[in-house]
Amino acid sequence: MTAGSVARRWAIVLPASFLLGVALSWGNVPAAWILAGILASGASALRSGAELPLNRIVERGGRGTIGILAGVPLAGVPLAELAGYAPAGIVVALLIVAFGLVGGMLLHRTEPAISRETGVLSMLAGGSSVMPALARDLGADYRYVALSQYLRLLAVSMTLPLVTALFATPPAGDAGAASPAVNWWMFPVVAAVAIGGFHVGKLLRLPSPGVFGPLLLTVIAGLILPEAWTMQPPEFFRIYAFLAIGWMCGGGLSLPALRLFARQLPATMAFIVALSAACALLAWPLTAWLDITYFEAYLATSPGAIETALALSAEGGAGPVVVAIQLIRLLGVLLIAGWLPQILRLFGRH
């Protein structure tokens, strides 16, 4: 395929992605910009029968910004607060990760065309925007991972407000702390961390250096920068990062990949339902352990959709437990995902 034909395809995909993103955001669709990128680039790939290549620097910057976005909430919570909920958070993280590992291995057993890495990354609950980038680095089928992750994200995001409306909220709680203001003068700093963090991650031999390098730099910056400063990227970066992930996943779509996903759709939906039920049951002992309401425990153990869970917790006056346990779980999921090949090899030897 010539450079001219690729440029013509991008001339259509770019405005289509933006218009779709605006429309989906206006309709409050979860992961609107990622979905817009997948739909626009996927339609181009399927229509032409050829993959839509994404510029290497554009892809690296998008993955680096995803790492920054994952690191910002970790840097924003005091270590003492996280430490207080660490035992409960670790138990929750281990159980949810174990559920994802078992589900991914079962998916691989039922459909050998899906590798173990692809199956597990598809089923791990949390970090849905990071998983396709990690899948790309780990040699998994990032297209299948993206479709499975965003199906779960959509299901959890749509059901959380409906289910939590049935529970009593904490009797006395504030409306939640305000998010730090975005400093537009940090624009070049965010860009440098997003793109240059890859080299830091590679130097430190981190798994998936394009994601974990910027994440590490963001957490370090959050600890050393003054409180008024923040690494929270301007909205432009967030939209760009989500679109880049969507373009990466959608641009590689093909009819065989869609057929494989459709064939496994019943199993994927069954896993999402089973995971949601398991997390709901896990919330019951958490209420007694931490002396919190079931409303808070349910949001703390929700299988993904962390943005929706945190928004509902702030609206319902929940305490810091939701933020702390969700972040501990997210950190556990990201660590497991980053070291997945080594973990699977360890299980294989036993």
N, C-alpha and C positions, 0 to 999 in steps of 0.2 A: 504494500500500500504506500502510495507516494505521500510526501509531506504536505502537498497541496490538498489532497483529499482528506487527510487527518485534520488540517486547519479548517476546512469547510465544515466538517462534522462538529468540531469544537465551536464554530461560529453559531451553530444551532443549539448545541448542548448547554452552553453558558447562559444565554438568556432564558432558555427553557427551565434550567435548574433554578434560576433566581425567581422566576414567576411562580413556579411550583412551590418553592420554599416559602414565599410570601403567602400564597394561598393556604398552604398546609398550616403555617404558623397562625394565620388568622383563624383557622378552624380548630386551633389548640390540639393538633395531632401530635402525639409523642414523637420525638426524634424527627421533627419536621424537615430540617435541612438535610440530614443524612438520607432520609427517604426520598427527598427531592433529587439529590444527586444520583441515587440508585436508579430511580425511575427514568431520569433524562438520559444518563449515560447507558443504562441497560437497554432502553429502547433503541438507541443508536447502534449498540453492539448487536442486538438481535436482528434489527432491520438490515444491517449491512453484512451480517454473518462474519464480522471480523472484530477482534478486540479493539477497544478505543484506548490507545496508550496515554498514560498520564506522565507529564514532565517530572523528572526525578526530583528536582528542587521543590516543585509544588507539592509532591507527595511527601517529601521529607519534612517540609515546613508544616504540613497538615498533621502528620503523625506527631511531630514535636509539640505542636499546640495542644493536641489531645493529652500528651504527657503533662503539660503545664496545667490544663484543666483538671486532671486527676490529682495533681499535687497541691493545688490551691486549697481545697478543703482540709487536707492533711496538715498544711502549714497554719491554718486558721484556728485549730483547736489546741488549747494548752495541753502540754504533755501530762500535767497532773490530772487533768480531767479525763484524758484517755486512759491513764493508768488505773484510775478508780474503777472503770468499767472493763478493764482488760480481761479479767478471768471470764466473765460472762461473754464478752465479745469474742474471745478466742474459741470458746465452746461453740457459740453460734456459727462462727466462721468455719470451724472444722467440720461440723455436721453438714452445713450447706455445701461446702466443697466436696465432702465425701459423697453426698447425694449426686452432685454433678459428675464426679469421677465414675461412679457406678452407672449412671445414666448414659454417659458417653461411651463407656466400654460395651454396654448392652446394645447401643446403637451400632457400634462397629461390628458386634457379633451378628446382628440381624441383617446388616448391609455391609459386606466386606469392602465394597467400593469406597466406603467412608473410612478413612484412616482413623487410628486411635486418637491422634492429636486433633483431627477435625471433629470427631465425636465429642471429646471432652470439652474442647473450647466452645462448641455449640451449646453445651449443657451447663457450663459454669454460670452461676447466677451473679451478675454484677459486672460493672465495667464494660457494658455492651458497646460503647463507642471505642474502647481500647482493643477489644478482642479481635476485630478484623485485622488491625495493624499487627498485633502479636501473631495472628495466624499466618500472615504474609511472611513474617520473619522466621517462623518455625516450620515453614514448608507445608502447612495445612491448607485445605481448600477454603480460602478466606471468603469466597462467594457464599458457600453453604453456611459458614459460621455467621456471616452477616445476616442472611435471611432468617436463620434460627434465632439469633440473638434479638433481632428487632421484632420478630413475632412474639417472643416472650415479653419484651419491653412493652409492646402495644397492649398485650393482654393484661399485664400487671398494672400498667398506668391507667387503663380504663376501669379495672375492677376495684382498685384501691379506694378511690373516693366513694364508691357505692357501698363497699363493705364497711369501711371505717365510720360511715354515717350512722351505722347501727350501734356503735359503741359509745359509752359515756366518756367524755373528755375529762382531763384532770380538773379538779374543782378550783384550783387557783394556779394560774400560769400566765406568763407574759406572752406577748405576741411574737416573741423571738427576736434575736438580735438583728439589727439592720446589717445588710451586706456592706462591705467596705466599698467606698467610692472608687470608680475606675480612674486611674491617673493616665490621661492621654499622653503625657510626656514620657510614659514608660513604653510607648509604642516601639521604639528601636530596641529597647532592652528585651521585650517579649520576643521580637523577631529574632534577635541574636541567640536567645536561649532555645527557641523552637528549632532553629536550623543548626546551630553550633553544638547543642546538647548531645547530638549524635556522636560527635567526636569524643566528648567527655565519657559517654557511656561505653564507647568502644575502647577507650584507654583503660577504663576500670573493669573491662570485660563483663559488663552487665548484660543480662539476657535482654534481647530486643533493645539495643542501645538507642535507637531512634525515639523510643517512648520513655524508657526508664532513665536515660540521661537527662532530658529536660525535666522529668518528674523530680529527680534528685536535686537538681539545681534550684527548682522552685521551692522545695521544702527547705533547703539551706537558706535561700534568700528570705523566706518567711521568718526564719529564726533570727537572722542578723539585721534585717532592714527595720527601720522605725515603724511603729504601729500604724502610722498614717499612710505608709506606703504599702502597696499591694501588687502582687504579680498577677492579679486578676486581669486576663486579656480584655481589651476593648471588644465590643460586640462584633466588629468586623472580623477579628481573628477567630472568634467562636464560629461564626457562620462559615468562614473560609475553611476551618478545620473540619467541620462536619460535612461540608460539600466535598472536600478532598477525599475523605473516607468513603463517602457515597460514590464518588466517581471511580475510586479504586475498585470498589466491589462491583458496581454496576457495569463498568467498562469491560469487565472480564466475563460477563454473563454469556451463557450459550444455551441452546435448547437442551443438550444433554444434562447440563447442570440444573436447569429448571425441572426437567423430568425427574431427576434424582431427588430433588427437594420435595416435589409433589408426591413422590412415592413414599417418602418418609414423613409426610405431613401428619398422618394420624398418630404415629409414634411420638412425634415432637409435641403435638397438642396434649397427648396423654401424659407426657413427662411434665409439661407446664402445669397441668392440673394437679398431678401428684406432688410436685414441688411446692405449689401454693398451699396445699393441704398440710404437708409436712411442716412448713414454716408457721402455719396457723397453730398447729399442735405444739410446736416448739415455744410459742409465745406464752403458753399457760404456765409452765414452771418458771419462766422468766419473771412473771408478775410477783411470785412469792420470793424469789431469790433477790430481786432488786427493789422490792416494795414499790412497784409502779402499777399503773392501770393497764388493762389489757389493750386499750387504745395505743398506749406508748409501746408496749411490747410487740404488738402486731406490726406497727410501723418500723420498729427496730429490726424485725426479722423478715421484712418483706423481701421476696426474691428478686432484687433489682429495682429499677425505676427509682433510684435514690433521690432524684430531684423532686419527684412527686411525693415521696415519703416525707422529705424534709419540709416541703411546702405545707403539707397537711399537718405535720407536727407543729409547725410555727402557728398555723391558723387555729389549731385546737389547744394551744397553750401547753404543749408537751415540754418536758424538761430536756436536759442535755443528753439523756440516755440514748435518744433516737440518733442524734448526730454521732455520738461516740461509737455505738455498736455498729452502725452502718459503715463508718469509716474503717473500723477495725476489720470488718468483714471484707470491705473493698480491698484493703491492703493485703489481706490473706489471699483473696482470689487472684489479685495481680501477681503476687509472688509465686503462687502455684502455677499460674499460666506461664509466667516467664521461665520457670524451670521445668516445664512439663516434659520435654524429651528425656531429661535425666530421671525424673520421677517414674515415667513409664518404663524406662530401661531397668530401674531398680525393681519395680514390680515384676517385670519379665524374668529377672534372674531368680526370683522367689516363686 
